């Protein structure tokens, strides 16, 4: 059962959101409902302090651990020097 909700938002935000909704071929109500559903699922399915990582981001994991004191700037600088010799 759907219930009407009234929100007070900045006019520019509403205008941008409406344009976004049109570009996505969705209603603004659908977008807000999906967003609120996502927020409430995250709060009930996990601890508040936990970070929720999407399946896509998890799929990017290489399994390689990086030392916390790694000097990536020096490594990249050395790599660039060698590459452009």
Order of alpha helices (4+ residues) and beta strands (2+ residues): alpha-alpha-alpha-alpha
